[in-house]
Amino acid sequence: MTAHTRIAGVLLFLFALTFAFPVLGQTAIEQATCEHFSSAMVPTFKIVRSTRKTTRSILVLFVSVAPADMTRDHIVALSCRLGKRYSSEQNLFVWIFDSRRAAMRFNPQGEGNDRQTNLAYRALYGFSRQPGAKYGQTIDWRPNAQEVSRWVHIDLGLPPDRK
């Protein structure tokens, strides 16, 4: 098994977990629709790095957003905008951070992440169009960087229509 296959498997497993049961700790579960946020203000963001996994079927983005813009509405608007922009993808995962440094350094497998980097990880948006499974699109968002066990799971319904 190659490193890329292993990482892709881990990412798909983590994404699938968001549908199987909420993030451990205190978790609120909400629903929203991207149509509702289509004209909402998207915060200023920077795609710090991107990678492709497993025969190019998974696009992973690492994005930074100002800490002041880590509100629910901003994160949903940003996620929906990125989902629409990359709607031609089979699978999309967007790791959202309140620090550019953390977005550059973060390792989804956990190896080498320091406390500052882990605290800067604030949301994960994703969708998957895996054959035979309907994952839809979701966001797991941490409203407060210091409350590491408090997450909000936001179900956005079906993935965006393909371009």
ChimeraX attribute file (.defattr): number of C-alpha atoms within 10 A of each C-alpha:
attribute: neighborCount
match mode: 1-to-1
recipient: residues
	/A:1	5
	/A:2	8
	/A:3	10
	/A:4	13
	/A:5	13
	/A:6	13
	/A:7	15
	/A:8	20
	/A:9	14
	/A:10	14
	/A:11	18
	/A:12	18
	/A:13	11
	/A:14	14
	/A:15	23
	/A:16	15
	/A:17	12
	/A:18	20
	/A:19	16
	/A:20	10
	/A:21	10
	/A:22	16
	/A:23	19
	/A:24	9
	/A:25	10
	/A:26	12
	/A:27	17
	/A:28	14
	/A:29	12
	/A:30	12
	/A:31	11
	/A:32	14
	/A:33	16
	/A:34	22
	/A:35	11
	/A:36	11
	/A:37	18
	/A:38	15
	/A:39	10
	/A:40	16
	/A:41	11
	/A:42	19
	/A:43	17
	/A:44	11
	/A:45	16
	/A:46	15
	/A:47	16
	/A:48	16
	/A:49	14
	/A:50	13
	/A:51	10
	/A:52	15
	/A:53	18
	/A:54	15
	/A:55	9
	/A:56	11
	/A:57	15
	/A:58	20
	/A:59	19
	/A:60	18
	/A:61	22
	/A:62	23
	/A:63	24
	/A:64	25
	/A:65	22
	/A:66	14
	/A:67	14
	/A:68	9
	/A:69	15
	/A:70	22
	/A:71	15
	/A:72	14
	/A:73	16
	/A:74	19
	/A:75	24
	/A:76	27
	/A:77	23
	/A:78	24
	/A:79	27
	/A:80	29
	/A:81	19
	/A:82	18
	/A:83	25
	/A:84	18
	/A:85	13
	/A:86	16
	/A:87	18
	/A:88	13
	/A:89	19
	/A:90	17
	/A:91	23
	/A:92	24
	/A:93	25
	/A:94	21
	/A:95	22
	/A:96	29
	/A:97	30
	/A:98	23
	/A:99	19
	/A:100	21
	/A:101	14
	/A:102	23
	/A:103	25
	/A:104	17
	/A:105	15
	/A:106	20
	/A:107	13
	/A:108	14
	/A:109	11
	/A:110	9
	/A:111	8
	/A:112	11
	/A:113	15
	/A:114	12
	/A:115	8
	/A:116	12
	/A:117	20
	/A:118	18
	/A:119	19
	/A:120	23
	/A:121	23
	/A:122	24
	/A:123	23
	/A:124	23
	/A:125	27
	/A:126	27
	/A:127	28
	/A:128	23
	/A:129	17
	/A:130	13
	/A:131	7
	/A:132	6
	/A:133	9
	/A:134	14
	/A:135	19
	/A:136	17
	/A:137	28
	/A:138	28
	/A:139	27
	/A:140	25
	/A:141	26
	/A:142	24
	/A:143	17
	/A:144	16
	/A:145	19
	/A:146	10
	/A:147	11
	/A:148	15
	/A:149	13
	/A:150	17
	/A:151	23
	/A:152	19
	/A:153	23
	/A:154	21
	/A:155	19
	/A:156	23
	/A:157	16
	/A:158	16
	/A:159	23
	/A:160	20
	/A:161	9
	/A:162	12
	/A:163	9
